[in-house]
Amino acid sequence: MDKQIGNESILNQPKAVWAVGFACIIAFMGLGLVDPILPAIAHKLNASASDVTLLFTSYNLVMAVAMLITGVVSSRLGIKWTLLCGIIIIALFSALGGNSNGIWELVWLRGGWGLGNALFVATALSAIVSFSRSGVAKAIILYEAAIGLGISVGPLLGGELGSISWRGPFYGVAGLMVFAFFMLLLMMPGTSNNISPKAAAPTSAKKQKTSILDPFRAMKYPALLVLGITALLYNFGFFTLLAYSPFVMHLEERGLGYVFLGWGVLLALTSVFMAPKLEKKLGTIKSMCLMLTLFALTLVAMGIWTSTREVVIVAVILAGAFLGNNNTLITTAVMQAAPVERATASASYSFLRFLGGAAAPFFAGKLAEWYNPHVPFYVGGGFVLASVGFILINRRHLRHIDQSGSAH
């Protein structure tokens, strides 16, 4: 029966999956939407680059901590109402951000936005996997495709709205999230705790209320812990690129929007079409190591040629391909890493990876102030290479992931 489910077309999904996928696109627009307006915010609010990168730090730090409560909330409210609560919080804090008048006020409001995103993101992955008719691997591809589309469209929208006013992108996200709220309200089943037994995790014989300690307990499984620490390390490079590179390209809002559109398009395409082929040919772990190594080398190249705008632009766009592949590969691996509820595995892993995403933006800005604009890229590349080394040292804990293949 599982094999039959895995062979279902990836497009043959219930409307609830498409509703959550569309909401994911809108939610992840918020991640890349602020990229094109970071220099504009610094200029308008008289803030330094390291001050403005705190918009990513507060967002990711709150997301990391809030990931620990997502299971507790969703096991009590249900998937549908947890998603809707997350959307309401995102819309509220995004709108308030557009109305703010100081960098520190905006930093705090981005933290509130991170709380909403945590509730939404962790639950959305669980929802798509649970409601999908086509098996775990294809459901994850759908999820990553939605993320990729959101990340790619976000900078384009941010660049267009940001060329009018830096406040525009914040109001834009708020309006889109209101639209997503009504889509989910109307298209998702009333009781979204009804998870298909075929999609359930191996140990989930009965749905139980989750404890706040469950994500920490899940870390006792070495494979999940290894993947979480790997993500923490490589996210240092990911968010160095995302939060700091706009300051060295010296482009206007619309120009930055087009650069990150190219980055996001490559991220989306590779996550859907290339990652499954890489996994089939090389295996999950080898493919991850290859993509992370190439991403690290890209960051080093950005460090060498920081002053050459064309090189930085090409490197940013090219990095989208390596990150798109890796995102799908590592998310698939996390879902197979430990015999725990998938929502718990996602919360545990996301807690660790967003800690890296919280530290990187602030330190990237500070390293540029303390030393020079080249150093943040070298340090980011070093962290990504460290993630590859960490995988190789702990390879024995990940053997079962390659053996299980992508047919789950």
C-alpha positions in Angstrom: 0.0 0.0 0.0 2.9 2.4 0.8 4.4 1.8 -2.5 1.1 2.6 -4.2 0.9 5.9 -2.3 4.5 6.7 -3.2 3.7 6.2 -6.9 0.8 8.7 -6.9 1.4 11.7 -9.1 2.9 14.6 -7.2 0.1 16.8 -8.6 -2.7 14.6 -7.4 -3.2 16.2 -4.1 -6.3 17.2 -2.0 -7.2 20.9 -1.9 -5.9 21.2 1.7 -2.3 20.5 0.4 -2.6 23.2 -2.3 -4.0 25.7 0.3 -1.1 25.1 2.7 1.4 25.2 -0.2 0.1 28.6 -1.4 0.2 29.9 2.2 3.8 28.7 2.4 4.7 30.7 -0.7 3.3 33.8 0.9 4.9 33.1 4.3 8.3 32.6 2.7 8.0 35.8 0.7 8.7 37.5 4.0 12.1 35.9 4.2 13.5 37.4 1.0 11.2 40.4 0.9 13.3 42.5 3.1 16.6 41.8 1.2 16.1 44.5 -1.4 15.2 47.1 1.2 18.0 46.5 3.7 20.2 49.3 2.5 17.2 51.6 2.2 16.1 50.9 5.8 19.7 51.6 6.9 19.6 55.0 5.1 16.1 56.0 6.1 16.4 55.0 9.7 20.0 56.2 10.1 21.2 52.7 11.1 24.5 50.8 10.4 24.6 47.6 8.4 25.0 45.5 11.6 21.9 47.2 13.1 19.9 46.4 10.0 21.0 42.7 9.9 19.4 42.4 13.3 16.1 42.2 11.4 17.2 38.7 10.5 18.8 37.9 13.9 15.6 38.7 15.9 13.4 36.9 13.4 15.5 33.8 13.4 16.2 33.8 17.2 12.5 34.0 18.0 11.8 31.3 15.4 14.4 29.0 16.9 13.0 29.2 20.4 9.4 29.2 19.3 10.0 26.0 17.3 10.1 24.2 20.7 6.5 25.1 21.4 5.0 24.4 17.9 4.3 20.8 18.8 2.7 21.7 22.1 0.4 24.3 20.3 -0.5 22.2 17.3 -1.3 19.1 19.4 -3.8 21.2 21.3 -5.2 23.5 18.7 -4.9 21.2 15.7 -3.0 21.7 12.5 -5.5 24.1 10.9 -5.9 26.5 13.8 -2.1 26.5 14.5 -1.5 27.5 10.9 -4.2 30.2 11.1 -2.7 31.6 14.4 0.7 31.8 12.8 -0.7 33.7 9.8 -2.5 36.2 12.0 0.6 36.9 14.0 2.7 37.3 10.8 0.1 39.7 9.3 -0.1 41.8 12.5 3.6 42.2 13.1 4.3 42.8 9.4 1.7 45.6 9.3 3.1 47.1 12.6 6.6 46.9 11.1 5.5 49.0 8.1 4.2 51.6 10.6 7.4 51.7 12.7 9.7 54.7 12.9 13.0 53.4 14.4 15.4 50.5 13.7 15.1 49.0 17.2 11.3 49.1 17.1 11.5 47.3 13.7 13.9 44.7 15.1 11.5 43.9 17.9 8.5 43.6 15.5 10.5 41.3 13.2 10.9 39.1 16.3 7.1 38.9 16.6 6.9 38.1 12.9 9.4 35.2 13.6 7.0 33.8 16.3 4.2 33.6 13.7 6.5 32.1 11.1 7.6 29.4 13.6 4.0 28.3 14.3 3.3 28.3 10.6 6.5 26.7 9.1 6.8 23.7 11.5 3.1 22.9 11.2 3.0 23.5 7.4 5.6 20.8 6.7 3.7 18.3 9.0 0.4 19.2 7.3 1.7 18.8 3.7 3.3 15.4 4.6 0.2 14.3 6.5 -2.4 15.2 3.9 -0.4 14.3 0.8 -1.4 11.4 -1.4 2.0 10.8 -2.9 4.3 9.8 0.0 6.8 11.6 2.1 9.5 12.3 -0.4 7.2 13.9 -3.0 5.3 15.8 -0.2 8.7 17.3 0.9 9.4 18.3 -2.7 6.1 20.1 -2.8 6.9 21.9 0.4 10.4 22.9 -0.8 8.9 24.1 -4.1 6.5 26.3 -2.2 9.4 27.7 -0.1 11.5 28.2 -3.3 8.7 30.1 -5.0 8.1 32.3 -2.0 11.7 33.1 -1.6 12.1 33.9 -5.3 8.9 36.0 -5.6 9.6 37.8 -2.3 12.6 39.8 -3.4 10.9 40.8 -6.6 7.9 42.1 -4.8 10.1 43.6 -2.1 12.1 45.4 -4.8 9.0 46.8 -6.6 7.2 47.9 -3.4 10.5 49.0 -1.9 11.3 51.3 -4.8 8.1 53.2 -3.7 8.8 53.1 0.0 10.7 50.8 2.4 7.4 50.4 4.2 5.6 49.0 1.2 7.0 45.4 1.5 5.8 45.1 5.1 2.3 46.2 4.2 2.4 43.9 1.2 3.1 40.8 3.3 0.3 41.8 5.7 -2.2 42.0 2.9 -1.1 38.7 1.4 -1.3 36.9 4.7 -4.8 38.0 5.2 -5.6 36.5 1.8 -3.8 33.2 2.9 -5.8 33.2 6.1 -9.2 33.1 4.3 -7.8 30.5 1.8 -6.9 28.1 4.6 -10.0 28.8 6.6 -12.2 27.8 3.6 -10.1 25.0 2.0 -8.7 23.0 5.0 -10.8 20.4 6.8 -12.4 21.7 10.1 -10.5 19.1 12.2 -7.0 19.0 10.9 -5.7 16.5 13.4 -7.0 13.7 11.2 -3.7 12.5 9.9 -3.8 9.5 7.5 -2.3 6.4 9.2 -0.3 5.9 6.0 1.4 9.2 6.5 1.9 8.9 10.2 5.4 8.4 11.8 6.3 4.8 12.7 5.7 5.4 16.4 2.5 7.4 16.2 -0.1 4.7 16.9 -2.3 7.3 18.6 -2.4 11.1 18.5 -1.2 12.5 21.9 -0.6 15.9 23.3 3.0 16.9 22.8 5.3 18.0 25.6 7.6 21.0 25.3 10.4 18.6 26.2 9.8 16.4 23.2 12.1 18.2 20.7 14.9 17.9 23.3 14.2 14.3 23.8 14.3 13.8 20.0 17.9 15.0 20.1 18.9 11.7 21.8 18.8 10.2 18.3 22.2 10.8 16.9 21.1 11.2 13.3 18.7 14.0 14.1 21.2 15.8 16.3 23.9 15.5 13.6 21.6 16.9 10.9 20.5 19.8 13.3 24.1 20.8 14.1 24.9 20.5 10.4 22.1 22.9 9.6 23.2 25.3 12.4 26.7 25.5 10.8 25.6 25.9 7.1 22.9 28.4 8.0 25.7 30.6 9.1 26.8 30.8 5.5 23.2 30.9 4.2 22.2 34.0 6.2 25.5 35.7 5.7 24.7 35.6 2.0 21.0 36.6 2.5 21.5 39.4 5.1 25.0 40.8 4.3 25.4 40.5 0.5 22.9 43.3 -0.3 25.3 45.8 1.3 28.2 45.0 -1.1 26.3 44.9 -4.4 25.5 48.6 -4.3 22.3 48.2 -6.2 19.0 50.0 -5.8 15.9 48.2 -4.4 14.6 47.0 -7.8 18.1 45.7 -8.9 18.5 43.8 -5.6 15.0 42.4 -6.1 16.0 40.9 -9.5 19.3 39.4 -8.2 17.5 37.6 -5.4 14.7 36.6 -7.8 17.4 34.8 -9.9 18.7 33.2 -6.6 15.2 32.1 -5.6 14.2 30.7 -9.0 17.3 28.5 -9.1 16.6 27.5 -5.5 13.1 26.5 -6.4 13.9 24.6 -9.6 16.8 22.6 -8.2 14.8 21.7 -5.0 12.1 20.2 -7.2 13.9 18.8 -10.2 17.5 18.3 -9.5 17.6 17.2 -5.8 15.7 13.9 -6.4 18.1 13.0 -9.2 21.1 13.7 -7.1 19.7 11.6 -4.3 19.0 8.7 -6.6 22.5 8.8 -8.2 24.8 9.7 -5.3 22.7 9.1 -2.2 21.4 11.7 0.3 24.5 12.2 2.3 27.1 12.4 -0.5 24.8 14.8 -2.4 24.5 17.0 0.7 28.3 17.1 1.1 28.8 18.0 -2.5 26.3 20.8 -2.5 27.5 22.3 0.8 31.1 22.2 -0.5 30.2 24.0 -3.7 28.2 26.6 -1.6 31.3 27.1 0.7 33.5 27.7 -2.4 31.0 30.2 -3.7 31.1 32.1 -0.4 35.0 32.1 -0.5 34.8 33.5 -4.1 32.5 36.2 -2.9 35.1 37.0 -0.2 37.9 37.2 -2.7 36.0 39.4 -5.2 33.8 41.3 -2.8 34.7 44.6 -4.6 33.7 43.2 -8.0 30.0 43.6 -8.2 29.4 41.3 -11.2 31.2 38.4 -9.4 29.1 38.9 -6.3 25.8 39.0 -8.3 26.6 35.8 -10.2 27.8 34.1 -7.0 24.6 35.0 -5.2 22.4 33.6 -8.0 24.5 30.5 -8.4 24.3 29.8 -4.7 20.6 29.4 -5.1 21.2 26.1 -7.0 23.4 24.6 -4.3 21.0 25.7 -1.5 17.9 24.5 -3.3 19.4 21.0 -3.7 20.6 20.9 -0.1 17.3 22.1 1.4 15.4 19.3 -0.1 18.1 16.7 0.7 18.4 17.6 4.3 14.7 18.0 4.9 14.1 14.5 3.5 16.9 13.2 5.7 15.4 14.8 8.8 12.0 13.1 8.1 13.8 9.8 8.1 16.3 10.4 10.8 14.5 9.3 14.0 11.4 7.3 15.0 9.5 10.3 16.4 6.5 12.3 15.2 7.5 14.3 12.1 6.3 17.6 13.7 8.6 16.8 16.7 11.6 16.0 14.4 10.9 19.2 12.4 10.8 21.3 15.6 14.0 19.8 17.0 15.9 20.3 13.8 14.5 23.8 13.1 15.5 24.9 16.7 19.1 24.1 16.0 19.3 25.5 12.4 17.7 28.8 13.2 20.2 29.4 16.0 22.8 29.5 13.2 20.5 31.8 11.2 20.2 34.1 14.2 23.9 34.5 14.9 25.1 34.9 11.3 23.5 38.2 10.2 24.6 40.2 13.2 28.2 38.8 13.2 28.5 39.3 9.4 27.8 43.0 9.9 30.1 43.3 12.9 33.0 41.4 11.1 32.7 43.9 8.2 32.9 46.8 10.7 35.8 45.3 12.7 37.9 44.1 9.8 36.7 44.6 6.1 33.9 43.6 3.8 35.7 40.4 2.7 35.8 38.7 6.1 32.1 37.9 6.6 32.1 35.7 3.4 35.3 33.9 4.4 33.9 33.2 7.9 30.5 32.1 6.4 32.3 29.7 3.9 34.4 28.4 6.8 31.2 27.5 8.8 29.7 25.7 5.7 32.9 23.7 5.2 32.8 22.8 9.0 29.3 21.4 8.4 30.7 19.1 5.7 33.4 17.9 8.1 30.8 17.4 10.8 28.8 15.2 8.5 31.8 13.1 7.4 33.0 12.6 11.0 29.5 11.4 12.0 28.7 9.5 8.8 28.0 6.2 10.7 24.9 7.8 12.4 23.4 8.6 8.9 23.8 5.3 7.1 20.2 4.3 7.6 19.1 7.4 5.7 20.9 6.4 2.5 19.7 2.8 2.9 16.1 3.9 3.2 16.3 5.7 -0.1 13.7 8.3 -1.2 10.7 6.0 -1.6 9.2 7.0 1.8 
